[in-house]
């Protein structure tokens, strides 16, 4: 069954998504690396990915670590996870007392599974052993890593409920690296984040069904002949096809690189061959309403 088969019309005005980072791994794009924040009534609820610079924009938008229900990771490339240690350290100075779930993909020979990834960072033998209290139970709260099956050969839709929200994830194709797409729902409203993927297995066609905002990563231009990049990322024409097939109400492009930053006209043209709905090119700190699907402000203002 499609992830949004039972979705109702979004009439809940209190949900929005903040683009904490709209860039990729490059350090010369004047963008923070990938990250998104889902808020309810202005309070931080879920972070999806947390790349370099995302923590600064989390601060700019007034996010509180105390309010978070969970952290969700699409995968553990540096540009999607590098600010996690900063958040864990900062939480020491917060008022948080309840455990913090961290959802991410299972691993393989290229990268550890989520619990091992967290252990290698914050365990007593990890990179930051001085933060190990967050795993041993000696801090005010504990990190609770949870691995979500990222087997793209036999993809299954993951679903769980937390804090009145429904979380859904599905394996996506990103070369050798286990990766997930994520969807967050409440009261008939939803946002879907593609993660980095070529969508070869068409799993986003399931996850993004009837979503209110589809955030798709635009890391390769339509003109790309780079066979390696195309195994990792989807071209704009595929993004447009998905948005049309899933009846996404609004499409927001993100995770730009130099090769796509200057290709916005051709990107728009390729997407418009299939998708005629609202289309936005994200900037850091953009805020989008799930009800309208449109940009409502910026945390830089």
C-alpha positions, -999 to 999 in steps of 0.1 A, spaced: 0 0 0 14 35 -8 27 54 22 1 81 17 -29 60 6 -49 69 36 -38 105 37 -65 131 43 -65 167 32 -40 188 52 -60 214 72 -36 215 102 -20 250 103 5 243 130 31 223 111 60 236 91 94 225 79 126 246 82 155 240 57 184 239 81 208 232 52 202 232 14 237 223 3 258 192 -1 294 183 7 311 213 -10 326 241 12 323 268 -14 286 270 -20 276 294 7 251 269 20 249 247 51 250 210 44 218 190 44 193 193 73 156 198 79 135 206 110 98 197 113 81 220 138 47 220 155 34 253 169 69 267 164 85 240 185 112 216 172 99 181 168 120 162 143 154 168 126 160 149 94 197 149 87 221 173 103 251 182 81 277 209 87 262 243 95 227 229 102 232 235 140 237 272 134 204 275 116 187 253 143 198 280 167 186 308 143 151 294 141 149 291 179 150 254 181 152 237 215 169 203 220 144 198 248 115 197 224 128 172 199 109 139 196 136 122 175 165 126 150 161 109 116 190 102 93 187 93 56 223 80 56 256 88 73 276 106 46 294 135 63 273 162 47 242 146 63 255 139 98 285 161 107 267 184 132 254 155 153 283 157 178 277 194 182 240 188 190 249 160 215 274 183 233 250 212 233 223 190 248 244 189 280 234 225 285 197 220 277 169 210 300 163 177 282 155 148 305 138 123 282 157 99 260 164 109 224 157 83 197 180 84 167 167 65 137 189 57 108 197 29 83 212 -5 88 248 -8 77 271 -29 54 308 -31 47 310 6 37 295 21 68 283 9 102 247 4 112 230 32 132 237 18 168 274 12 158 277 46 142 265 62 174 287 39 196 318 48 174 311 85 180 301 86 217 310 53 232 337 49 258 361 38 231 347 62 205 358 94 190 342 115 218 345 93 249 339 123 271 303 122 258 298 85 267 275 93 296 248 98 269 251 61 261 258 46 296 228 62 313 248 86 334 236 117 317 203 135 322 190 115 292 203 88 269 207 85 231 186 56 218 199 46 183 174 25 162 184 8 129 158 9 101 161 -18 75 177 -3 44 179 -34 23 172 -20 -12 171 -55 -27 139 -63 -6 126 -29 3 100 -27 31 81 3 43 90 11 80 64 28 101 63 39 137 44 64 159 60 89 182 47 120 199 14 119 180 33 117 146 36 89 122 71 83 108 77 63 77 109 53 59 118 32 29 152 21 15 164 42 -15 192 36 -40 224 55 -32 252 34 -46 268 12 -20 257 32 10 225 20 28 201 49 26 165 58 35 138 83 24 117 97 53 81 108 56 65 125 86 28 128 90 2 143 114 -34 152 111 -35 145 74 -4 166 67 29 152 55 64 161 44 86 136 25 124 139 22 140 119 -6 175 117 8 203 112 -17 191 87 -43 189 78 -80 155 62 -72 164 33 -94 142 10 -74 113 35 -76 108 33 -38 101 70 -36 70 64 -57 56 46 -27 69 69 1 59 102 -14 23 92 -24 -1 122 -18 25 141 2 20 178 9 56 187 5 81 166 -14 117 177 -7 139 163 -34 176 164 -36 189 181 -68 226 171 -69 229 163 -106 218 184 -136 196 170 -164 226 172 -187 248 150 -166 268 123 -183 286 113 -151 277 76 -147 288 75 -111 269 105 -100 238 92 -118 240 60 -97 239 82 -66 215 109 -75 184 114 -96 182 140 -125 154 166 -125 133 146 -150 131 118 -125 122 142 -97 94 156 -118 81 122 -127 80 112 -90 62 144 -80 36 139 -108 31 102 -101 27 106 -64 5 137 -67 28 157 -45 11 190 -37 43 210 -35 79 203 -47 109 218 -30 144 212 -44 174 211 -21 209 196 -16 224 218 -44 259 215 -57 279 237 -81 268 215 -110 231 222 -102 233 257 -87 238 272 -122 214 249 -140 181 261 -125 165 270 -159 172 236 -174 162 219 -141 128 237 -141 123 228 -177 129 191 -171 106 190 -141 79 209 -159 77 182 -186 59 161 -159 50 182 -129 29 214 -130 25 220 -93 43 246 -70 81 243 -74 106 260 -51 144 261 -49 153 260 -12 176 283 5 190 279 40 165 289 67 134 288 44 103 279 62 75 260 45 39 255 57 27 219 54 -9 232 50 -2 255 21 30 238 8 44 273 3 73 293 18 61 314 47 93 330 60 130 326 68 149 322 100 174 347 86 148 375 88 
